[in-house]
């Protein structure tokens, strides 16, 4: 959580946060999809492998790690763009 708070200081003050936990459940995937339907670009902080796979396969989203944020964990912050979530 400390990393997320530190990251928030680098963002525009208009940036909105939505926190989720336990991405392995189907209900959580649905919540992430509903948020993705409202925005063209999302940034996921430390998404689980299950969430990444679900968003790429079920929703055809493109996920790209943000480089140089944490070389030991390239998936710490991920840019997600989804073409047609409704």
The first five atom37 places (N, CA, C, CB, O) and aatype in JSON, in Angstrom:
{
  "aatype": [20, 20, 20, 20, 20, 20, 20, 20, 20, 20, 20, 20, 20, 20, 20, 20, 20, 20, 20, 20, 20, 20, 20, 20, 20, 20, 20, 20, 20, 20, 20, 20, 20, 20, 20, 20, 20, 20, 20, 20, 20, 20, 20, 20, 20, 20, 20, 20, 20, 20, 20, 20, 20, 20, 20, 20, 20, 20, 20, 20, 20, 20, 20, 20, 20, 20, 20, 20, 20, 20, 20, 20, 20, 20, 20, 20, 20, 20, 20, 20, 20, 20, 20, 20, 20, 20],
  "atom_mask": [
    [1, 1, 1, 1, 1],
    [1, 1, 1, 1, 1],
    [1, 1, 1, 1, 1],
    [1, 1, 1, 1, 1],
    [1, 1, 1, 1, 1],
    [1, 1, 1, 1, 1],
    [1, 1, 1, 1, 1],
    [1, 1, 1, 1, 1],
    [1, 1, 1, 1, 1],
    [1, 1, 1, 1, 1],
    [1, 1, 1, 1, 1],
    [1, 1, 1, 1, 1],
    [1, 1, 1, 1, 1],
    [1, 1, 1, 1, 1],
    [1, 1, 1, 1, 1],
    [1, 1, 1, 1, 1],
    [1, 1, 1, 1, 1],
    [1, 1, 1, 1, 1],
    [1, 1, 1, 1, 1],
    [1, 1, 1, 1, 1],
    [1, 1, 1, 1, 1],
    [1, 1, 1, 1, 1],
    [1, 1, 1, 1, 1],
    [1, 1, 1, 1, 1],
    [1, 1, 1, 1, 1],
    [1, 1, 1, 1, 1],
    [1, 1, 1, 1, 1],
    [1, 1, 1, 1, 1],
    [1, 1, 1, 1, 1],
    [1, 1, 1, 1, 1],
    [1, 1, 1, 1, 1],
    [1, 1, 1, 1, 1],
    [1, 1, 1, 1, 1],
    [1, 1, 1, 1, 1],
    [1, 1, 1, 1, 1],
    [1, 1, 1, 1, 1],
    [1, 1, 1, 1, 1],
    [1, 1, 1, 1, 1],
    [1, 1, 1, 1, 1],
    [1, 1, 1, 1, 1],
    [1, 1, 1, 1, 1],
    [1, 1, 1, 1, 1],
    [1, 1, 1, 1, 1],
    [1, 1, 1, 1, 1],
    [1, 1, 1, 1, 1],
    [1, 1, 1, 1, 1],
    [1, 1, 1, 1, 1],
    [1, 1, 1, 1, 1],
    [1, 1, 1, 1, 1],
    [1, 1, 1, 1, 1],
    [1, 1, 1, 1, 1],
    [1, 1, 1, 1, 1],
    [1, 1, 1, 1, 1],
    [1, 1, 1, 1, 1],
    [1, 1, 1, 1, 1],
    [1, 1, 1, 1, 1],
    [1, 1, 1, 1, 1],
    [1, 1, 1, 1, 1],
    [1, 1, 1, 1, 1],
    [1, 1, 1, 1, 1],
    [1, 1, 1, 1, 1],
    [1, 1, 1, 1, 1],
    [1, 1, 1, 1, 1],
    [1, 1, 1, 1, 1],
    [1, 1, 1, 1, 1],
    [1, 1, 1, 1, 1],
    [1, 1, 1, 1, 1],
    [1, 1, 1, 1, 1],
    [1, 1, 1, 1, 1],
    [1, 1, 1, 1, 1],
    [1, 1, 1, 1, 1],
    [1, 1, 1, 1, 1],
    [1, 1, 1, 1, 1],
    [1, 1, 1, 1, 1],
    [1, 1, 1, 1, 1],
    [1, 1, 1, 1, 1],
    [1, 1, 1, 1, 1],
    [1, 1, 1, 1, 1],
    [1, 1, 1, 1, 1],
    [1, 1, 1, 1, 1],
    [1, 1, 1, 1, 1],
    [1, 1, 1, 1, 1],
    [1, 1, 1, 1, 1],
    [1, 1, 1, 1, 1],
    [1, 1, 1, 1, 1],
    [1, 1, 1, 1, 1]
  ],
  "atom_positions": [
    [[0.82, -1.19, 0.0], [0.0, 0.0, 0.0], [0.86, 1.25, 0.0], [-0.93, 0.0, 1.2], [0.49, 2.26, -0.59]],
    [[2.0, 1.19, 0.65], [2.89, 2.35, 0.69], [3.38, 2.76, -0.68], [4.07, 2.07, 1.57], [3.5, 3.95, -0.97]],
    [[3.65, 1.77, -1.56], [4.08, 2.08, -2.92], [2.99, 2.82, -3.68], [4.47, 0.81, -3.67], [3.28, 3.75, -4.44]],
    [[1.74, 2.43, -3.49], [0.63, 3.07, -4.16], [0.44, 4.5, -3.69], [-0.65, 2.27, -3.94], [0.17, 5.39, -4.49]],
    [[0.58, 4.72, -2.41], [0.46, 6.09, -1.88], [1.59, 6.96, -2.41], [0.49, 6.07, -0.33], [1.36, 8.1, -2.8]],
    [[2.8, 6.43, -2.44], [3.93, 7.19, -3.0], [3.69, 7.5, -4.47], [5.24, 6.41, -2.83], [3.99, 8.61, -4.92]],
    [[3.18, 6.56, -5.21], [2.9, 6.76, -6.63], [1.85, 7.85, -6.83], [2.42, 5.46, -7.27], [1.92, 8.61, -7.81]],
    [[0.89, 7.95, -5.93], [-0.18, 8.93, -6.08], [0.34, 10.36, -6.11], [-1.19, 8.79, -4.95], [-0.29, 11.23, -6.7]],
    [[1.49, 10.62, -5.49], [2.06, 11.97, -5.49], [2.61, 12.36, -6.86], [3.15, 12.07, -4.45], [2.85, 13.54, -7.11]],
    [[2.81, 11.4, -7.74], [3.33, 11.68, -9.08], [2.23, 11.91, -10.11], [4.22, 10.53, -9.54], [2.52, 12.26, -11.25]],
    [[0.99, 11.72, -9.71], [-0.13, 11.78, -10.65], [-0.86, 13.11, -10.55], [-1.09, 10.64, -10.41], [-0.72, 13.85, -9.57]],
    [[-1.64, 13.41, -11.59], [-2.48, 14.6, -11.57], [-3.49, 14.49, -10.43], [-3.2, 14.81, -12.92], [-3.92, 13.38, -10.09]],
    [[-3.88, 15.61, -9.86], [-4.82, 15.54, -8.74], [-6.21, 15.11, -9.17], [-4.89, 16.89, -8.06], [-7.03, 14.75, -8.32]],
    [[-6.51, 15.13, -10.47], [-7.79, 14.66, -10.97], [-7.84, 13.14, -11.12], [-8.09, 15.31, -12.31], [-8.9, 12.57, -11.39]],
    [[-6.72, 12.47, -10.95], [-6.65, 11.02, -11.1], [-7.5, 10.34, -10.05], [-5.19, 10.54, -11.01], [-7.46, 10.68, -8.87]],
    [[-8.28, 9.36, -10.5], [-9.16, 8.61, -9.59], [-8.57, 7.24, -9.34], [-10.59, 8.49, -10.18], [-7.96, 6.64, -10.22]],
    [[-8.76, 6.75, -8.13], [-8.28, 5.42, -7.73], [-9.48, 4.53, -7.42], [-7.32, 5.51, -6.5], [-10.46, 4.98, -6.84]],
    [[-9.38, 3.29, -7.81], [-10.36, 2.27, -7.44], [-9.55, 1.09, -6.94], [-11.32, 1.88, -8.65], [-8.78, 0.5, -7.7]],
    [[-9.72, 0.73, -5.69], [-8.95, -0.37, -5.12], [-9.78, -1.64, -5.1], [-8.47, -0.01, -3.7], [-10.95, -1.64, -4.7]],
    [[-9.17, -2.73, -5.52], [-9.79, -4.06, -5.51], [-8.85, -5.0, -4.79], [-10.1, -4.57, -6.96], [-7.65, -4.73, -4.69]],
    [[-9.36, -6.07, -4.28], [-8.53, -7.09, -3.67], [-9.07, -8.45, -4.1], [-8.52, -6.96, -2.11], [-10.2, -8.56, -4.58]],
    [[-8.26, -9.48, -3.93], [-8.64, -10.86, -4.26], [-9.15, -10.99, -5.69], [-9.7, -11.35, -3.3], [-10.31, -11.32, -5.92]],
    [[-8.25, -10.72, -6.65], [-8.63, -10.74, -8.06], [-9.0, -12.12, -8.58], [-7.52, -10.2, -8.88], [-9.45, -12.24, -9.72]],
    [[-8.82, -13.16, -7.8], [-9.05, -14.5, -8.31], [-10.54, -14.83, -8.47], [-8.4, -15.51, -7.42], [-10.88, -15.77, -9.19]],
    [[-11.41, -14.11, -7.82], [-12.83, -14.44, -7.92], [-13.45, -13.8, -9.16], [-13.58, -13.97, -6.66], [-13.04, -12.73, -9.6]],
    [[-14.44, -14.49, -9.7], [-15.13, -14.02, -10.91], [-15.8, -12.67, -10.67], [-16.18, -15.05, -11.36], [-15.84, -11.84, -11.58]],
    [[-16.33, -12.44, -9.48], [-16.98, -11.16, -9.17], [-16.0, -10.01, -9.28], [-17.59, -11.2, -7.76], [-16.37, -8.92, -9.72]],
    [[-14.75, -10.23, -8.88], [-13.75, -9.17, -8.98], [-13.44, -8.84, -10.43], [-12.47, -9.58, -8.25], [-13.26, -7.67, -10.78]],
    [[-13.37, -9.87, -11.28], [-13.13, -9.61, -12.71], [-14.25, -8.73, -13.26], [-13.04, -10.94, -13.51], [-14.0, -7.8, -14.03]],
    [[-15.49, -9.02, -12.87], [-16.62, -8.24, -13.35], [-16.53, -6.79, -12.9], [-17.92, -8.85, -12.87], [-16.87, -5.89, -13.65]],
    [[-16.06, -6.57, -11.67], [-15.92, -5.2, -11.17], [-14.85, -4.44, -11.95], [-15.58, -5.2, -9.68], [-15.05, -3.28, -12.3]],
    [[-13.74, -5.08, -12.22], [-12.68, -4.44, -13.0], [-13.2, -4.13, -14.41], [-11.42, -5.34, -13.07], [-12.92, -3.06, -14.94]],
    [[-13.94, -5.06, -15.0], [-14.5, -4.83, -16.33], [-15.47, -3.65, -16.33], [-15.2, -6.09, -16.84], [-15.51, -2.88, -17.28]],
    [[-16.26, -3.5, -15.27], [-17.21, -2.39, -15.23], [-16.48, -1.05, -15.12], [-18.18, -2.57, -14.04], [-16.94, -0.05, -15.68]],
    [[-15.37, -1.01, -14.41], [-14.57, 0.21, -14.34], [-13.92, 0.48, -15.7], [-13.49, 0.1, -13.23], [-13.88, 1.63, -16.15]],
    [[-13.43, -0.56, -16.35], [-12.78, -0.41, -17.65], [-13.75, 0.1, -18.71], [-12.18, -1.74, -18.09], [-13.33, 0.75, -19.66]],
    [[-15.03, -0.19, -18.56], [-16.03, 0.28, -19.52], [-16.2, 1.79, -19.48], [-17.36, -0.4, -19.26], [-16.69, 2.38, -20.44]],
    [[-15.81, 2.42, -18.38], [-16.01, 3.86, -18.21], [-14.82, 4.7, -18.65], [-16.31, 4.15, -16.77], [-14.96, 5.91, -18.83]],
    [[-13.66, 4.08, -18.83], [-12.44, 4.83, -19.14], [-11.71, 4.15, -20.3], [-11.52, 4.92, -17.89], [-11.71, 2.93, -20.41]],
    [[-11.09, 4.95, -21.14], [-10.37, 4.37, -22.28], [-9.02, 3.81, -21.86], [-10.17, 5.42, -23.37], [-8.54, 2.85, -22.46]],
    [[-8.41, 4.38, -20.86], [-7.11, 3.93, -20.38], [-7.17, 3.72, -18.88], [-6.0, 4.94, -20.76], [-7.7, 4.56, -18.14]],
    [[-6.62, 2.6, -18.44], [-6.53, 2.31, -17.02], [-5.1, 1.92, -16.69], [-7.51, 1.19, -16.61], [-4.36, 1.44, -17.55]],
    [[-4.73, 2.14, -15.46], [-3.44, 1.68, -14.97], [-3.72, 0.76, -13.8], [-2.52, 2.88, -14.56], [-4.39, 1.13, -12.85]],
    [[-3.19, -0.44, -13.89], [-3.38, -1.45, -12.85], [-2.11, -1.54, -12.02], [-3.75, -2.83, -13.45], [-1.01, -1.66, -12.56]],
    [[-2.27, -1.49, -10.72], [-1.13, -1.59, -9.83], [-1.02, -3.02, -9.34], [-1.26, -0.61, -8.65], [-1.91, -3.51, -8.64]],
    [[0.05, -3.67, -9.68], [0.36, -5.04, -9.27], [-0.79, -6.01, -9.52], [0.71, -5.05, -7.8], [-1.24, -6.7, -8.6]],
    [[-1.29, -6.07, -10.78], [-2.4, -6.98, -11.08], [-1.96, -8.44, -11.0], [-2.97, -6.68, -12.46], [-0.82, -8.77, -11.34]],
    [[-2.85, -9.29, -10.56], [-2.55, -10.71, -10.48], [-2.42, -11.3, -11.88], [-3.64, -11.47, -9.67], [-2.98, -10.75, -12.83]],
    [[-1.69, -12.4, -12.01], [-1.61, -13.07, -13.32], [-3.01, -13.48, -13.82], [-0.71, -14.31, -13.22], [-3.26, -13.44, -15.03]],
    [[-3.9, -13.87, -12.92], [-5.25, -14.25, -13.32], [-6.01, -13.07, -13.91], [-6.01, -14.82, -12.12], [-6.71, -13.22, -14.92]],
    [[-5.88, -11.9, -13.29], [-6.56, -10.72, -13.81], [-5.99, -10.34, -15.17], [-6.42, -9.54, -12.83], [-6.75, -10.04, -16.1]],
    [[-4.68, -10.34, -15.3], [-4.07, -9.99, -16.59], [-4.56, -10.93, -17.68], [-2.54, -10.04, -16.5], [-4.94, -10.49, -18.77]],
    [[-4.55, -12.22, -17.41], [-4.99, -13.21, -18.4], [-6.46, -13.01, -18.75], [-4.75, -14.63, -17.86], [-6.83, -13.07, -19.92]],
    [[-7.29, -12.79, -17.74], [-8.71, -12.59, -17.99], [-8.97, -11.37, -18.86], [-9.46, -12.45, -16.68], [-9.76, -11.44, -19.81]],
    [[-8.32, -10.27, -18.56], [-8.55, -9.05, -19.33], [-8.03, -9.19, -20.75], [-7.88, -7.85, -18.64], [-8.62, -8.64, -21.69]],
    [[-6.94, -9.91, -20.94], [-6.4, -10.11, -22.29], [-7.26, -11.08, -23.1], [-4.97, -10.63, -22.22], [-7.47, -10.85, -24.29]],
    [[-7.74, -12.14, -22.49], [-8.46, -13.15, -23.26], [-9.96, -12.86, -23.35], [-8.26, -14.51, -22.63], [-10.53, -12.96, -24.44]],
    [[-10.59, -12.52, -22.24], [-12.05, -12.3, -22.26], [-12.42, -10.97, -22.9], [-12.6, -12.35, -20.85], [-13.41, -10.88, -23.62]],
    [[-11.63, -9.95, -22.65], [-11.99, -8.61, -23.1], [-11.09, -8.07, -24.21], [-11.96, -7.67, -21.94], [-11.3, -6.95, -24.69]],
    [[-10.12, -8.84, -24.6], [-9.19, -8.43, -25.67], [-8.48, -7.11, -25.35], [-9.94, -8.3, -26.99], [-8.22, -6.3, -26.25]],
    [[-8.2, -6.9, -24.09], [-7.49, -5.7, -23.66], [-6.0, -5.86, -23.95], [-7.73, -5.42, -22.16], [-5.46, -6.97, -23.95]],
    [[-5.36, -4.75, -24.2], [-3.91, -4.74, -24.37], [-3.3, -4.27, -23.06], [-3.46, -3.82, -25.56], [-3.64, -3.2, -22.55]],
    [[-2.4, -5.07, -22.52], [-1.72, -4.73, -21.27], [-0.25, -4.55, -21.55], [-1.95, -5.82, -20.19], [0.38, -5.38, -22.21]],
    [[0.28, -3.45, -21.05], [1.7, -3.15, -21.27], [2.31, -2.69, -19.96], [1.88, -2.06, -22.39], [1.84, -1.72, -19.36]],
    [[3.35, -3.38, -19.5], [4.0, -2.94, -18.26], [4.63, -1.55, -18.44], [5.09, -3.95, -17.82], [5.13, -1.22, -19.51]],
    [[4.59, -0.75, -17.39], [5.26, 0.54, -17.38], [6.73, 0.26, -17.06], [4.61, 1.55, -16.35], [7.05, -0.24, -15.98]],
    [[7.58, 0.59, -17.98], [9.0, 0.24, -17.86], [9.7, 1.08, -16.79], [9.69, 0.42, -19.19], [9.32, 2.21, -16.51]],
    [[10.73, 0.5, -16.23], [11.65, 1.15, -15.31], [11.04, 1.55, -13.97], [12.19, 2.36, -15.95], [11.7, 2.23, -13.18]],
    [[9.82, 1.14, -13.69], [9.26, 1.48, -12.38], [9.87, 0.58, -11.31], [7.72, 1.33, -12.4], [10.28, 1.06, -10.25]],
    [[9.91, -0.71, -11.58], [10.52, -1.66, -10.65], [11.1, -2.81, -11.46], [9.49, -2.18, -9.6], [10.36, -3.72, -11.85]],
    [[12.41, -2.8, -11.74], [13.01, -3.85, -12.57], [12.79, -5.26, -12.02], [14.49, -3.59, -12.71], [12.78, -6.22, -12.8]],
    [[12.62, -5.4, -10.73], [12.41, -6.74, -10.16], [10.97, -7.24, -10.37], [12.73, -6.74, -8.67], [10.71, -8.44, -10.27]],
    [[10.05, -6.35, -10.66], [8.66, -6.72, -10.91], [8.13, -5.88, -12.07], [7.78, -6.52, -9.63], [7.53, -4.84, -11.84]],
    [[8.35, -6.33, -13.32], [7.93, -5.51, -14.47], [6.42, -5.34, -14.57], [8.44, -6.13, -15.73], [5.96, -4.44, -15.28]],
    [[5.63, -6.17, -13.88], [4.18, -6.03, -13.93], [3.63, -5.24, -12.74], [3.53, -7.42, -13.96], [2.44, -5.33, -12.44]],
    [[4.48, -4.46, -12.05], [4.02, -3.69, -10.9], [2.97, -2.66, -11.3], [5.2, -3.0, -10.23], [1.95, -2.52, -10.63]],
    [[3.22, -1.95, -12.38], [2.25, -0.97, -12.89], [2.03, -1.27, -14.36], [2.73, 0.51, -12.67], [2.99, -1.35, -15.14]],
    [[0.77, -1.43, -14.73], [0.43, -1.87, -16.08], [-0.56, -0.9, -16.7], [-0.15, -3.29, -16.06], [-1.55, -0.52, -16.08]],
    [[-0.28, -0.49, -17.93], [-1.24, 0.31, -18.71], [-2.16, -0.65, -19.43], [-0.5, 1.27, -19.73], [-1.7, -1.57, -20.11]],
    [[-3.46, -0.45, -19.28], [-4.46, -1.32, -19.91], [-5.37, -0.5, -20.79], [-5.28, -2.09, -18.86], [-5.92, 0.51, -20.35]],
    [[-5.54, -0.94, -22.02], [-6.48, -0.31, -22.94], [-7.38, -1.39, -23.5], [-5.75, 0.46, -24.1], [-6.9, -2.39, -24.03]],
    [[-8.67, -1.19, -23.37], [-9.67, -2.18, -23.8], [-10.52, -1.6, -24.91], [-10.56, -2.63, -22.61], [-11.1, -0.52, -24.75]],
    [[-10.61, -2.3, -26.04], [-11.32, -1.74, -27.19], [-12.83, -1.66, -27.05], [-11.01, -2.52, -28.37], [-13.42, -0.62, -27.36]],
    [[-13.47, -2.72, -26.59], [-14.94, -2.76, -26.66], [-15.55, -3.41, -25.44], [-15.38, -3.49, -27.9], [-16.19, -4.46, -25.55]],
    [[-15.39, -2.83, -24.31], [-16.08, -3.37, -23.13], [-17.4, -2.62, -23.02], [-15.2, -3.21, -21.81], [-17.45, -1.39, -23.07]],
    [[-18.45, -3.38, -22.86], [-19.76, -2.73, -22.7], [-20.54, -3.38, -21.58], [-20.57, -2.78, -24.0], [-21.66, -2.97, -21.29]]
  ]
}
